[in-house]
Amino acid sequence: MKPPLPAQPNHIAILRLSALGDVCNLVPTVRALQRQWPQARITWIIGKGEHSLLTGLSGVEFVVYDKATGIKGMRALWRDLADTRFDVLLHMQQAIRASVLSLGLKADARIGFDKTRAKDKQHWFTQHHIAPRAQGHVLESFMDFARRLGVEDDRLAWELPVPESAYGEARLISGEAPYMVINPCSNPRLRNFRNWSAEGYASVIEHARVQHGLKSVLTGGGATAEKEMGERIEALCQPGSVINAIGGTSLKGLLALIDRARVAIAPDTGPAHMANALGTPTLGLYATTNPQRAAPYLWRDFAVNVYPEAVRTYLHKSVDEIPWGQRVRHPEAMSLIKADAVIEKLDALLAHTDEPPNAAQGTLDEN
């Protein structure tokens, strides 16, 4: 017999370790829980890098698990929480590592994904499941956990903490002239073909400089491939049109850079969702992942979407014939994105947002 869900939880645990974009998409669920039960404690078990992005999030106690520590780190976390019992655990990570970690947490009830979406047999580790959703955005799937607990007010709110020191860091990089942020590379995972071309970015940068008076700030991590991409883009652009900050910011500094930007451009990667969370107009580039599932939520209408074409070209099927969320793992897929299409979306986005919003807000789709 499965335990009932609490009507008035006093202590809620969230288990979501990664990744940067996903934890940004989860924050509106936290805000919805806080509106419903303002006195409830919320403990978020989170990854090390993700914590550095969200540290200071109001009303949330973080417990950090460094995935590099493996089972040893899990045991240490279990010892630290040995005297803590949660009213409910929201198991929001579809990975066997997270499910193993959940075994050492004490909770009266556990909610996970529905069986269709529960990868790595996650549904074996929970007693309750969110309602099935055939086609939904990642952000919506997280909000379904709050709905499963009875939350009805699902307005979107983020309020990400960005310290003044981070804005100082950003100003040193960008100066005071208007600029757009381009984060050209996605996470360098195996067969993760999400990166566009240096030539394409250079064309967009030149257009933004000439037509809109915007410099471009390149951002990204310190990986060799990312730095090489930045150098190629910079070499293709007019002198002075690019500020190459790849590998040169903290995560909070990156947040501040994005927050001050007129617009952000990125493929399917964390900074696109960071920009979305901050209310910065965001142009996503999508070929290998479905933007209806993964694009910056508030700016989905401005995503460059060649995913259906990529599915036809490389999987020889239509989008309706493949599982929701299936990726197109082909190294040439992003080449289907043409510079003219990105420039057209950029012009439309800038015209639509003469003044960027001060904070992200919005509503969830009904379907």
N, C-alpha and C positions, 0 to 999 in steps of 0.2 A: 504493500500500500504506500503510495507516494505521499510525502508530507504536503500540507496545504501551503499556498503562497501567503505571505503575511499581508494583512490588510493595511497595517500601519508599521512599516519597517523602521526600526531604530538604527540599524547598522547594515549598510549595503556594501557588498564587495563587488568590484568590477575587476575582471581578469582580462586584460588586453595588453599584451606586451609590445606589439609592433603593428604597423610601421608608422613613419611620420605622418603620411597622408591619412592613414586609417585613424590614428588617435585624434587628428583634427576633426575628422568626420564623426567621431564619437562624442566630442564635447557637447554638442546640442542635446544629446541624451542625458548627460550629467546635469545640464541646466534644467531640463524638464523634470528630472527627479528632484532637484532642489526646490523648484517651484511647488511641486506636489507635497513634499515633506521637508520643509525648511529646517526642521530640527534634527533630521536624520544625519547620522555620520555616513560619509562616503569614503571608503578606502579603495584606492585604485592600485592594483598590482601591475606594474608597468616596466618596460625595458629601460635600460640605462640611457641610451640616446634620446628616446622619446621623453623620458623624464626631464632631461636638460632642456627640451623644447617647451614643456608645459609647466615646469616648476613655477610655483607661485599661483597656480590656478585656484581661485577662491573657493573655499568650502570643501576642498579635497585633501585627504591625507594620502600621500603616495608611499608605497612600499616598492622598492626598486629591486628587480631581478636582472642580473647581468647574465645574458644567455651564454656567454663564454665560460661561466663557472660551472655549467652542467648540473649534474645531480648533486654535487657538493654544495653549490649555491642554493639549490632547492631545499636541501636539508637545513641549511642555515636559516632560510626564510621560514621554514616550518617551525623551527625552534623559536624564532622571533615572534611568531603568531600563535604559539602553542596555547596561550591563555585567552585568545580572541575567538569568539564565536559570532558568526554573522547571521543575521536573520535570513538573508538571501544572497546567493552568489550569482552574479551575471557572468556566465562563462562565454566571452565574446571573442575568443581566439580559436580559429579552426585549425589547430595543429596539435599533433600528438604530444609535443613537448609541453604545451600549455595544459593539456588534459592530465598529464602525469603530475604537473605542478599542482593542479587543482585537488588531487587526491589527499594532499597533506593539509588542506584548508578545512576548517570546521564551519559548516553552514547548515542551517535548518532546512533550506530548500535551494535547489540549483536550477537555473534556467539556461538552456543552450539553444542553438539553432535547430530549426526543424530538420527532419531526417534527410530531406532532399539536399539541403545546403550544408549539412554537418559533415564536413570533410574529415578524414582520418578517424572516422567512427566517433566523432565527438558526442553524438547523442547517447552513447553508452555511458557517458560520465555525468549525465544530468537527468533529473526526473521530470522537468517541465521544459516545454519547447515553445519558441515563438511561432506565431501563425505562419503557415506557408505563404510564400510570395513568389509567383512564377517569374516575374520580371521586376526587379527593383534596384534602386541605387544602393550602394554600400551604406550611405548615410541613413537611408530609410530602414535598412535591415537592423542597424543599431537602435534606431528609435523604436523598432518593434519590441525590443526588450522592455522599454519603459511602458509601452502599451500593454504588454503581457502582465505587468504589475498593476494595471488599472489607470495609468496616467492618460489623461485626455488632452491636456494642453501641450501640444507638440510644436509650439512656435519655435523657430530657430533662433538661437542666441549662442555666442561664443565668448566674447570678452576675454580674449587671450591676454595674459600678462606680458607686457613689454616694458622693461625698466628703462629709465631715462639714460642710463649708461649705454644701453643698446642703441638708442637713437644717436647718442654721441658717436658711437662706433660707425653707424650708418652715414652720418654727415661727413665724417672724415673720408669715407670712400666716395660718396656721390657728389659732394658739394651741395650747392643750393639750386642749381639749374634743374629744370624738370627732366625726368628720365623714365625709361621703362626698364624693368628687370627681365632678363632672359636667363632661365635656368636650363641650359641646352641638353643636359644628360640625365637619364634616369639611373636608378640603382643598377650597378653592374653585376646582375645575377645571370646565371647560366641560361642561355637561350631567351634572353629578355630583350627582344629587339624593339626598343621603344624610341631610339634616338633618331632625330632628323639630321639633315646634312648641314655642314658648315656653310656651304654655298647658299642654301636656302635661308639660313639665319642672316647671312651677310646681306642678302637682298632686302630682307625685311628691315634690318637695321638702317640701311641706306634710305629706304622709303620713310621710315620714322624720322630720320634726321632732316631730310629735305622737306617733307610734306607737313610734319607736325612739330618740328623743332625739338625733338626728343633725343637725348643721348641714350645709350644702352649700357646697362650695368650687367655684366655676366656673373652669374653666381653658380655655386656647386661645391662639391666636396673636394678633398685633396687627392683623389685617385689619379694616377698617371693618365689614364684615358680621358678623364674630365679636363685635366690641365692641357693636354694636347689638343682637345677639341676647342678649348678657349683660344689657344694660340693660333689655330687655323682660322677661326672666325675673325680674330683681330687682324690677322695678316690680309684678309680679304676686304677689310673695311677701310674707309678713309681715316687718315690720322686724326685722333681726337674724338672720333664718334663713339668709341668703345672704352669703357672702364672695365678692365678684367679683374674681377674680385674672386675668381674661382679658387677655392681653397683658402680664402683670406678672411672669412667671417666666422664668428660663433653662431650657434643656432639662434640665439636671441638677437644677435646683430643682423642675421638674415631676415628675421621677422620684421625688424625695424626698417631695413632696406625695402622690403616688400610693402610695408605699411605706408611708406612715404612715396612709393612709385605711382606714376600715372596709370600704368598698366603692367601686367605680368604675363609672360609667354613661357610655356613649358610643355613638354610631353607628359605622359602619364607618370608623374613623380610627386614626391611629397610637397615641394614648394608650391605646386599648383593648388593644393588643398590648403596650404598655409595662407596663400593669397586669398582664396575663397573665404577662409575663416576671418580674415581681417577686413573683408569688404573691398579689397582691391580688384578692379576689373581684370578678369583673367581669361586668357585665350589659350585653350588647351589643344594639343595636337594629337590626334588619335587615328591610328591605323591598326595596331595589333591588339588593342583592347577596346571594348565597346563603351563609348562615351555615355550611353544611356545608363550604364552601370557605374562608371568610374570617373566621369568628367567632373570638374569643379562645380558643385551642385548649383550654386546661384547663377552660374554663367554657362550652363549647358547649351543654351541657344547660340552661343558664340564659339563653340568648339569647332575646329576643323575636323570633319568626320569622314574619313575614307574607309572606315571599318567594313561597311558592306562590300565595297569594291575589293578590299583585301581578302575577305571571306570568299568571294566569287573567284578571285584570281588564284589564290593559293590553296584554298580548301575545296574549291569547285562545288560549292554549295551556296545557298542563300542563308541570310541570318536566321530565318525562321526554321531552318533545318538543322541547326547546331544548338548545343546546350547554351543556356544563358550564361554569359560570362566567359565563354571559351575564348582563348587567346589565339591569335594568328602568329605562330612562331616561325617566321620566315625573315631572313636578314634583309630582304629587299622591300618588305611591306611599307616601311615609312617613306620610301621613295615615291609612293603614290601621291604623297602630299606635294602640291605644287606651290611655289612661292606666291604666285598671283592669288591663289585661294586664301593664303594666310594674310596677305596684304589687304584683301577685300574684307576679311573678318576684322582685322585690326582697325580699318577705317570705320567700319560699322560700330565696333565696340567703343571707339573714342567718340563718335558722334552720339552714341546712346548715353554716354556718361560724361557729359561736359564737365561735371564736377564729380569725382569719385565719392561714394558714400563714406561717412565717418566710421561706421561700424557695420559688420555683417548682420543682416537680418532677413527674414523671409518666412515662407510657409512651406510645408511639405506637400508634395503631390498627393492627391486623394487615392490614386491607383497605385 
